[in-house]
Amino acid sequence: MRKTSGLAVDGPAAGGDVQALFTRHFVAQSRRPAPLTDVAVDSLHPEQRCLLATDGMVSTVLEAYHLEPIVVRPVSQGEVPVHGAEADWLGISQAATVVRRRVEIRGLVSGVTYVAAESLLVPSRLPDGFGDDIDRFPSGLGAALFARGIESRRELLWFGAGPLPGWYPDQDGGGVLQRTYRVINGGQPISLITESFLR
């Protein structure tokens, strides 16, 4: 066992590079956008590491850790054109139209907002009426996919430290941990999601 930044580490990481061990789960870490900076993963709280690296539903991790129901509160939703890397990661043409959905993910009992998330959804790759499904499920996109029986996987792209998203209404000047991933169904990306962990 060795100590890294005050944390005891054993198991496979004990003889290796913990940063590389964690980062290997992100397929495009070297292509991370400019405002994001490096994060020393061994200095993070275990909850933060789990949230960054999970390839399941964030709401499930939050419920298990905080022992309270997690709900999603929409902030805005509408159709927008996408350009540059966002279009490339979604595998669609430049200036194609997607649905941009911005939400807060918060505890139902505590009222604490844990995550500000932005999803870019490709409507042509989703079932008819799927937008209504998202609104009906309090846990958001992941729960709606599960309820529809849509088999999908998440491909983690990158993570880092950065500023609070400019669209988020509660601007307190604080920084966030952020990650971006794709949701893939039938070999095609159906969504590009950026999650900013506020606490």
Residue, then its C-alpha position, 0 to 999 in steps of 0.5 A: m500500500r502507498k499513500t497518494s495526497g494523503l489517501a491510502v491506495d492499494g490494489p492494482a493502482a498501488g504499483g502504478d500511475v493512479q492518474a493513468l488508471f482513471t483516465r484510461h476510461f475516457v477515450a478522448q481525454s487528449r481532445r478535451p476542450a480548452p477551458l477544462t484543466d487537469v484534475a488530480v484524481d487522487s485528491l478527489h472525494p470517492e463520490q466525485r470519482c464515481l460520478l466522473a467514471t460511471d457509465g450508468m445513470v448519475s441519478t442512481v449513483l447520487e441516490a445511493y450515496h445521498l439516500e434521497p430521491i433524485v429529480v431532474r428540473p428542466v431549465s431550457q429545451g429547444e432546437v439548435p444547430v450544432h457546429g464543429a466538434e459537437a457535430d463530429w462527435l454526434g456523427i451528423s453534418q455541420a449545422a444540423t439541428v438537434v434538441r438541446r436540453r439543459v437541466e438541474i439534477r437535485g435532491l428531492v428532500s434536501g433541495v441540493t443541486y448536484v449536477a447541471a447537465e446539457s444534452l444534445l439529442v439527435p431527434s431522427r435517431l430517437p423514437d417518436g414521442f421520446g421528448d415527452d417520455i423524458d419529461r414524464f420521468p423524474s430521473g431524466l434521459g437515462a430513465a426514459l431510455f430504460a423505460r422505452g427498452i432502448e439498449s444503449r451504451r455510454e462512451l466517456l470522452w473527457f473530464g476536467a475542472g472548469p467554470l460553471p456553465g454560462w447557461y446555469p442560472d445560479q452563477d456564484g463564481g464557483g468552479v465545477l468538475q465536468r465530464t462529457y460522454r456520448v450515448i450510443n444506440g445501434g452503433q450511432p450516437i443519439s446524444l452528447i451530454t456534458e455534466s457539471f458536478l457542482r458539489 
